[in-house]
Amino acid sequence: MNKTVTPGYLHGELRVLPSKSASHRAVMMAALARGKTLLEPMQLSKDIGATLACAQALGLTRGAAMAAGETEGFVRAEIWGGGEAEKRPLRELDCGESGSTLRFFIPLALDGRGPVCLIGHGRLMQRPLTVYQNLFAPLGVVWRQEGDALTVEGELKSGRFELPGDVSSQFITGLLLALPRLEGDSEIVVTTPLESRAYVELTRRVQREFGVTSAWLDGGQTLLVRGGQEAVSPGTLHIEGDWSHAAFYLVAGAIGRGEIRLTGLDPQSAQGDRAVVEILRDMGADIRWEGSALVSRASRLHGLRVDCAQIPDLVPILAVAMAAAEGESRITGAARLRIKESDRLSAMAAALAAAGADAAELPDGLAIRGGKTLHAAKIEGCNDHRIVMAMAIASALSDGEWTITDAEATAKSAPAFWREFERLGGRAR
């Protein structure tokens, strides 16, 4: 599906959708916990739907239900955890296009109850999985990947797991979810500096709500995970607003002519993408808290060099801010973005260049010389939700209409994005 977007500046107030990262982890822990857990607010994006469906297919839950929430567009999720997986000839888990779902479930699938086939779509199965393959090989795990399907079989045992820190933090989270359920203690040893540490801390924060703990040793390089921990439902768990999604509107406010007020955000969040506030301030943006609302006002931005190793999800929308800023900007430390839903470095450079921006790929990032008026163009969304959303925001910099392809990709993380866009004054058809 294509969207034709008419240039215009966004303004107004918006409640930020619930964090996708926190929702993934909350659904996982609710499924693993004894008792019923109420999660609210929730947004049933394709990725979160995949995680919930996989939890049910693996037999972790005893049931789940969704009900309309008090906030428009959001729902309440009721999950009855503590299910017991049955021995079957083959259990199939459809992970959609969700890297989190796939990597969270692989260790849990090694439950000794028969083979599990994890199915992916799009580019999902092109994402690296060798970290797990190498970790689990000494355990005699069957590992067979054919096209978009990965079949694993075996039984995870407690022990010492060494992995590099420059791979996705999702591997660590997957281990953190599975290891507390085993007999015996385990250690997760990060052999190089840990990128995306904030996502690991988010996992640990959600786990603590269910009574499951871990501890850093060796100055933050080794995680001690005690075995035999039973997750217990806290009853109700509030899902905080999504900082990676808020970033789109913080940039929209900064490059606009009015202001955007965002509610539902936790200023003390463990989400690493909270760093967007300080990055934009360093670029000259007027962003400040006014009570419980975070307000982004029209600002004169200047170029900045940003290492995005800890905040890769921010790269597409930071590139938009840089296209609006005077002077040269650089994004570095983002090589991992080449194996997302698209090659995001190539996709963002191409999208901006198609509209007349001075943008070029680097091996691990982007170089952008901003301050130009952009022009009417066809923008390739590359079936990537973050590319589509970033370029919708960037349309404010254009003097002509844009056609953005694959506009439906926003449903992966933000099914309400186009409604939000129009609510704030955007025009898309």
Protein Blocks (a to p, Z undefined) as FASTA:
>chain_A
ZZdddddddeddddddddfklmmmmmmmmmmpgcjdddddddddfklmmmmmmmmmnoma
gbdcddddfbehiacddddehiacdddfbdcddehjafklmmmmmmmmmnonapadddde
hjllmpcfklmmmmmmmnopacddehjaccdeddddeddddddfkbcfklmmmmmmmmmm
pgcidddddfbdcehklmmmmmmmmmmmnopacddeehipaccddehiacddehiacddd
dfklmmmmmmmmmmmmbdcddehiafkbcbfklmmmmmmmmnopacddehjbccdddddd
ddddddfklmmmlmmmmmmmmmmpgcjdddehilmmmmmmbdfklmmmmmmmmnopacdd
dfklccddehiacddddddeklpaklmmmmmmmmmmpcbdcddehklmmmmmmmmlmmmm
mmnopacZZ
